[in-house]
Amino acid sequence: MVAVAVSALFTSCLKEDVPNDYTHIDPIVIIPNANWPKNTATAATAIKVSTSPYTVNLYARVSWENALTEAVTVTFVKDLATVAAYNAKFGTSYLAVPDAAISASSLKATIAANTNDASIPVQVNLTLLDPTKTYMLPYAISDAGGQNIGVNYKTYLFPFSLTQ
């Protein structure tokens, strides 16, 4: 009898689940694969040296239940301070990829109206880098067209090393 009474106390009806209510939450713009700040070091990706540029895509996303009805232009900047902070935190010695080895047609991504995502390609000329060093490509969102920026999801670090 006690078992029946106890089991009745721990059951619930699915109709009692409260739905998510996003009506009082503003949308935020994030880098969906943002990885700084973090608690553990990220292993460097090994990239084979090539005369073809290596492409890293920078992503931006409106993190909200619904897509926005107007386009949002997201501006990325190279964030050298995060390389220094990463090296200090994890005892590493990554070098920021020099500007001469980076090319991008723009550091602005436009998230079209009624969509949630956009990306831009950033190319790294591997022939301009020292294969004995390890590098970090650091970018952060600096502007989101008037939308809020997710503080813990605004920076993307891409650590890599070169192999023959």
Secondary structure, 3 states (H helix, E strand, C coil): CHHHHHHHHCCCCHHHCCCCCCCCCCCEEECCCCCECCCCCCCCEEEECCCCCEEEEEEEEEECCCCCCCCEEEEEEECHHHHHHHHHHHCCCCEECCHHHEECCCCEEEECCCCCEEEEEEEECHHHCCCCCEEEEEEEEEECCCCEECHHHCEEEEEEEEEC
